Structure formats: C-alpha cells, structure tokens
C-alpha cells in the first residue's frame, strides 16, 4: 500500500564522519558500530538500535558529544531478534565486545527498536540487564498475540497480556522516572496479531491514562494525532496505515532520541 499524503522524508544514506567498525563475534550477522570524530576519551553513552539501516542510528547521535551507535540487524520477524537475545549472557557478551571495540567504558545504555526490533528489547528487558538501561525507544514496534490465536479484538479475541508484561512494567517505571520510555505507533492493523495501536491502548488502560488527542506535524512530516506524557513516559500516536508511514518512524529516531536526551 502506498501513501502520498505525507512527505515521507528520509535520512540520507551518507557515511557520517568517524570510525565505522563491524562486530562479528556475537551474532550470525555483523553489528555496525559508529564512533563519531567527537567521541572524546571519557566514558560514553551508547545507543543500541535493532532493525533498520545503520545510517539512521548514526545520524541520531553524530552531533551528540560522547555518544556512539551500534546497529543490529538479525532478520525478519520479532522472533529473529528475541531468540538470540534470550540466550544466557548474550547481551553481556554484546556489551563486552562493543566496549573492547570502543576502547573506553560505557556509562549509559539506550535501546531503540523499529518494527520487529522490539523483540530484542523485550528479551533484554526480561533479563538481569533491565536496570543498567537508561532509556528505551520503540518505533512503531510493539505487538502481542491474540487469544484465541488469530482472532482480533473486533471478533471477540483478547490480547495476550503475557506478551506485554515487560512493557507494562517499563511504562510504570518510566512514569516514576526510573527509566525513560518513548513508544511511537502508526495506525497500521496487521490483522492476525495485535497492532501497535492496540498495544498502546492496552498500556494506557492498565496505567489508567486516557488518550490525549492532538493534531500537529511531527518530525519528517509525521502527522501526530495523540500523545500521553507522564513522568518519563511518552506514548505518541501518528496517522498512517501504509508501509511508508511505518518507515517514517524509523527515520525519525534522531528526533525522539533528542527529545529523550537533550
């Protein structure tokens, strides 16, 4: 499906100045590490992004002092991301390999995931590494199964709450400002599993928050239609139900990261 109403601006595929390295000894696919020229020598903040071109994550941190970006692509579907990170010590191994490549310590970790990349973040947040994470950004990526399987809410199905348990805890902790959490969603409905809109509605209901309708232009021409902001929790709703609308969220990573870490 195509969409011609919004501009669908894109981050250019240009190589940002700095070092570009590959970390090959953690996953089957190499991870791309970008170290900007202005990295300095002090402990750094690290953005780990799951799913999507590395130029987007590189662009998000290239002007931020003391930041590096690691981009990881493991395939299609959330299970391609959750399975590797479910393995014991997988995330710890990734951090050690990254720190060795950086040749300096990491002081803060931020995770972002677009689309299926949420599967990796769900696995990480279920592990013992929950507390070292400073911030999470989910870009039109949070899904759950229906109960019975494949039966949508409109047909009497229910959301499998177990699939969203870790994200509910994350949202609750963000409201208490123990961690920062931004969740953006489009208006796409997959049909066979819960959409990002339905997952946002579930979180808001469990948190006893009501949708706050707004209408304004977002980054790169995104059309925002609702926002909830409490503590360090932000849930942002955007119009659009096409593939280009979905990709818009990925390319706007720089904007959401800057909002979280000005």
N, C-alpha and C positions, 0 to 999 in steps of 0.2 A: 504494500500500500504506500502511495506517495502523498506528500503534503506540500502545498505551495503557498500556504497562508503565512507561515512564519519564515524568517530568512535562513534559518539553519546555518549560521556562521560556524566555521571550523577553525581550530588551532592549526596553523600551517605546519607541514612536515619538514621543518628545518632543524638542523642539528645545533642545539644550544652550546655555547662556548663552555668548555670544561672537559673533564675526562668521561669517557663512555666505556664501561667495562662490562664483561659478562661473568656471571657467577654460575658455574656449570656443575657443581658437585652437590647440589641439594635436590633438585627436581629433574625429571626427564628433559624438560625444556629449560634452556638457559634463562636466567633472570638478568634484566638490564639495569645496571647501576649507573646513575648520572651524578657526578661530583662537580658542581659549578666551580668556576675560577675563584669566586669569592668565599670559598668554604672556610678559610682560616685554619687555625690549629686547635681551637677549643673543642670540647665535646659538642656533637652536632645533633640536630633534630632530623629524624629520618621519616620520610613519607614512604610507606609501602603500599603500592597500588596493584590491585588484582583485576585483570581483564581489560584490555584496551591498549592502543598504541602508546609506546613509551614517550613519544613527543608530548603527549597531553600531560603526563605527570612531570616531565622535565620542565615544561612551561610553567607549571603551577608553583615551582619552587626556585626557579632560576634567578629571581630578583630578591629572594629572601636570604638574609645573612645567616650563615651557619646551618644550611639545610642541604640534604641530599635526597635523591629519589630512587627507589627500587621498584621496577615494574615487572610483574609476573603474569605470564600467560600460560595456562595449562590445558586449554581446550574448550570444548562447548559443553554447556550444562553445568549446573551448580555442583553436581557430584564430582566433576573433573577437578574442582577446586577443594571440595570438602574432604575427599578421600586422602589426598596426600598430607593435608594438614591435620587429619585425625591420627596420623601415625605418631607414636611416642617420640618426643624430643624433636619433631620436625621443625617447629617454629624456632626452638632454641638453636638448632643446627643452622637455620637460615640466618639468624641474628649473628651468630659467631662468624659465619662465612662473610657476611656483609661487613662486620667490624674489621675483620682481617683485611678485606679489600680497601676499606676506608683508611686503615692505619691510624685510626683515632676512635675514642669511645663514643658511644651513642648515649645522649642524655634524655631524649624524649622520642617516643614512637607514636606515629599517627598512621592509621589504616584507612584506605579508601578502596571501594569496590564498586564496579559498574556492572549492572546486569547480573550474569551468573557468578561474578566475582564475590557476591555476598556469601557464597558457600564457604569460601576460605575464611572469611571473617567470622562466620558463625562457629566454625570449628575452633579457631583461635580463642574466641571469647568463652568457649566452653572449657578451655584448658586452664592450667595454672598460670598462664600469662595474661590473664584478664587485667590485673591491677597495674602492670607496667605501662599499659596503653593509655595515652593521654587523650586521644580523640579518634572518633570513627566518622567516616562519611560514606553513606550508602547512596549511590547514584542510580535511581530507578531500578534498584535491585533489592528486593526482599520478597520472598514467596513462601507459600506453605501449601500443603496438600489439602484436599477436601475429604471430608468423611460423610458418606461413603466416598471411596476414591472416584474422582472424575465427576462428581455430582456438585455443580456450583450452588452458591447460596440461593440464587433465584429459583432453583429447583428443589429446595429443601435441604441441601447439604450444609455442612458446618466446616469451619476452618479447623485444621488440626493444630490445636494450641501448642502441642509439644514442639512443633517446628518454629514457633515464635517465642518460646520461653526465654531464651537467652537475650533476644532483642527487647523483650518487655523489661527484663532486669536492667539492661543497658539504658533504656529510656528512663526508668525510675531513678537510677544512679545519676543520670545526666540532669534530671530535674533537681537533684540535691547538689549539683555541681561537683560531683566526684569524678566525672569524666565528661568530655564534650561529645555530643552525638547529633549529627545532621543527617536527616533522611529525606531525600527528594523522590517524588514519584510523578509519573505521567498519568494519562488516562487510558492506558492500554489494558485490555482484558484478555488474557490468554485463553480462558475458557475451561481448560482441563485442570488448572491449579489456581490458587488464589493470586489475584493481581496485587501489584504494589499498592494500588488504591485500597483494596480490601484489607491488606495488611496494615496500612496506615489507619484505616477506620477501626480495626481491632485494637491497635495500640491506644488510640485516643479514647476508645470506650473503656478499656481497662484502666487507663490513667485518669478517668473522669474528666476529660477535656473535651470541649466542643469545638468543632471546626470554626475557624475564624476566616470567613470569606473575604478576599481582597481581589483586586484586579489591577495588575501593574506589569510592566515589562521587566523581565529578568535578564540575566547575562546572555549574551549572544542571541538575543531576540526571543528567549523563552517567555511564554505568557503565563504568569503566575496567577492562580485563582484562589489559593488559600494558604494560610500559614499559622502554625502554632509555635509559640516561643515561650518556654518556661524554664528558668534556670539556664542550664547549658544544653537544653534540648531544643532542636528546631525540626519541625516536620513541615515540609514545603510541597504544596500541590501545584502541578502545572498542567496546562491543557495539552491536548495532542494524543492521538492514538495510532500514529504511524511509525514506521522504522526511523525516519529522520528525527521525529520527536524524541524517540528513545535515545538516539545517539547524541542529541543536544545535551543531555545530562552529563555524559562523559566529557565532552569538550568544555563544559562549564566548571570542571573540577577546580581550576585555579581560583575562581570566584568564591566557591564555597569554602575552600581552604583558607583564603584570605579573611573571610568573614569569621571563621573559627579562630584564626591565629593572626590577628592584625599586627 
